Amino acid sequence: MANLPEEIITIAFRLQRQLWELINEVTNTNWTILEKYGENETTIIALEELDNSKERLTVSYSRLYNLMLRIAESQPLANSATLNLLNVTIEQTTAIIASVSASIQEAKRDFDL
């Protein structure tokens, strides 16, 4: 594996776990709303927002996973473009996690979950 600072490795895997947990939570929230209220004019907007959030999380998870895998397979060093992309992905993923977490909490509040 190309050498990365331990801190970057820890951050990347922590973010990957957070993404996994949020994918699970957004899926559970979506299912709970459907079970409790069904699909109607009131719920359809929230359900679509949750689906969009899940897609954003899934894309971020895949991007982070693939970058880490590419870096692990790089020898002796990962190229600077890949490392720069990793840094950008970490920043974007952090923002997406915050945004989606707020969206999930809003949906839960709106539907008393």
C-alpha positions in Angstrom: 0.0 0.0 0.0 1.2 3.5 -0.7 2.0 5.2 2.5 -0.7 7.5 3.9 -0.5 9.3 7.2 -2.2 7.3 9.9 -4.6 10.2 10.6 -5.8 10.2 6.9 -6.4 6.4 7.1 -8.3 6.8 10.3 -10.4 9.6 9.0 -11.2 7.8 5.8 -12.4 4.6 7.6 -14.3 6.6 10.2 -16.1 8.4 7.4 -16.8 5.1 5.6 -18.4 3.8 8.8 -20.5 7.0 9.3 -21.7 6.7 5.7 -22.7 3.1 6.3 -24.5 4.0 9.5 -26.4 6.9 7.7 -27.3 4.7 4.8 -28.8 2.3 7.3 -30.6 5.1 9.2 -32.0 6.8 6.1 -33.3 3.4 4.8 -34.9 2.7 8.1 -36.5 6.2 8.3 -37.8 5.8 4.8 -39.3 2.4 5.6 -40.8 3.6 8.9 -42.5 6.5 7.2 -44.0 4.2 4.6 -45.1 1.7 7.2 -46.7 4.3 9.5 -48.1 6.8 6.9 -48.1 5.1 3.5 -47.3 6.9 0.3 -49.4 10.0 -0.1 -49.1 13.7 -0.9 -47.8 14.4 2.6 -45.1 11.7 2.6 -44.0 11.7 -1.0 -41.7 14.8 -0.7 -40.0 13.4 2.4 -39.6 10.0 0.8 -38.0 11.5 -2.3 -35.7 13.6 -0.2 -34.7 10.5 1.8 -34.1 8.6 -1.5 -31.9 11.5 -2.7 -30.0 11.5 0.5 -29.4 7.8 0.3 -28.1 8.2 -3.2 -25.7 10.9 -2.1 -24.4 8.7 0.7 -24.1 5.7 -1.5 -22.1 7.6 -4.1 -19.8 9.0 -1.4 -19.3 5.6 0.1 -18.4 4.1 -3.2 -16.0 7.0 -4.1 -14.2 6.8 -0.8 -14.0 3.0 -0.9 -12.6 3.0 -4.5 -10.1 5.7 -3.8 -8.7 3.9 -0.7 -8.5 0.7 -2.7 -6.7 2.4 -5.5 -4.2 4.0 -3.1 -3.7 0.6 -1.4 -2.8 -0.9 -4.7 -0.4 1.9 -5.6 3.3 1.2 -5.3 5.5 2.7 -4.2 3.5 5.9 -3.9 0.0 6.9 -5.0 0.1 9.7 -7.6 -0.6 13.2 -6.4 -3.9 13.5 -8.4 -5.3 10.5 -6.5 -4.1 11.9 -3.2 -5.7 15.3 -4.0 -8.9 13.6 -5.0 -8.9 11.7 -1.6 -8.6 15.1 0.2 -11.4 16.6 -1.7 -13.5 13.5 -1.2 -12.9 13.6 2.5 -14.1 17.2 2.6 -17.1 16.6 0.5 -18.0 13.5 2.4 -17.9 15.4 5.7 -20.2 18.0 4.3 -22.6 15.3 2.9 -22.7 13.5 6.3 -23.7 16.7 8.1 -26.3 17.6 5.5 -27.9 14.2 5.3 -27.9 13.9 9.1 -29.9 17.1 9.3 -32.3 15.9 6.7 -32.9 12.6 8.5 -33.5 14.4 11.8 -35.9 16.8 10.0 -37.9 13.9 8.5 -38.1 12.2 11.9 -39.3 15.4 13.5 -41.9 16.0 10.8 -43.4 12.5 11.2 -42.9 12.1 14.9 -40.5 9.2 14.6 
